[in-house]
Amino acid sequence: MKRRWMKWGCALALAVAGCSEQVAERPEMRPLVRVGVARQDVTFVDALRVQGTVRAKDAAGVSARIPGTIDAVFVDEGAHVKKGDALFQVDRQNLENAVRAAKDDLAMAKAKLAQTEATIGKAKLDADRMERLFAGAAVTKDALEKAQVAVKSAKAALETAQATVTKAETGLAVSEKNLSDSCVRAPYDAVVTRKYRNVGDYVGPGVCVFDVENPSVYEISFSLNAAYFARVKTGETTVRLAQPLAGKRDLVLTYRAPTVNAVTRTFEVRAQLPRTEDIAAGMLLDGEIVFASHTGQGLPSSAVADRGGSDAVFAVVDGKAVRIAVEAGLETDGWREIVRPVLGPEKKIILEGMLLVNEGDEVRTQDVSL
């Protein structure tokens, strides 16, 4: 009998131990979610991400103005020049000779004019004398007419001499202008960024010898899709740089192209940049074109998802997940705008883990502050 009770006791002990082990190993089935309340003071920005190119506001290709061989180059790449500084010289000797020849032509034309003026003066005196003599019947009418013809001829010669002087003066002015243009000067304070020609190269009008740019004023240029054309307002619309320059992050757009490119269907906008040592022409900068901004109700973007074809969030009520349909708006810096309904402080919204739950699921919560 004693042996039978011992057998039953051992069986009971094993059964109790087995049940205890099953209870201890049962996992927690409720998912852990982080909850918090919606913020009512989030700033939302209606913006377009863009990438722009830095460039000098004033940049030019400096070209030869007259044909000829480059006699001298006075600067090199990287040189800083002032407005009016000489950059290069073209064919100076020939042009100086042309100026001297033009001066000689002018001197000869003026001498011819003086001679003609003297001739017409004498012709007038002779004509006056012949008229007096003819009135006294001292000379024939033929002699008088010859004197009058001489005056007319002298006047014609005078007009020709005056035209020759004018032509010579114009020729001299052109020669002097060519000589002046042969020395090409900086159009403004600038730095020489590239040199294309050297001494001995033959150049013609329009052939670029140097690229120069004004390093004191930079701007950034963006290309936008034509769909945004009407939304850009010069002097109002801003671009927000991803990396602030000289302490400035928001720049006002100073230019909008008047037309849309018919090939690319884009248009250009620009903003002036503060001059800093860490930027240079040709660099790319990231930013956003800001069309509008406002303050509103917001939740972290992870708290809003498409459920059943519409945006929704989940609140926790009495330990269970409750779906709330929402109208979502803009998304800015990880925040999603909730246009409606108003989610008051009594609503505990699932901020993290909402993808793990469905309507009516029991959940465990952990409060977080936003």
Beta strands, then each sheet from edge to edge (+ up, - down):
strand 1: 32-36
strand 2: 39-56
strand 3: 59-63
strand 4: 68-73
strand 5: 80-81
strand 6: 86-90
strand 7: 183-185
strand 8: 190-195
strand 9: 202-203
strand 10: 208-213
strand 11: 218-225
strand 12: 238-245
strand 13: 248-256
strand 14: 266-273
strand 15: 284-300
strand 16: 305-307
strand 17: 310-317
strand 18: 320-325
strand 19: 327-332
strand 20: 335-340
strand 21: 349-352
strand 22: 364-367
sheet 1: 21+ 1- 22-
sheet 2: 19+ 20- 15+ 2- 11+ 14- 13+ 12-
sheet 3: 3+ 10- 8+ 5-
sheet 4: 7+ 6- 4+ 9-
sheet 5: 16+ 17- 18+
end
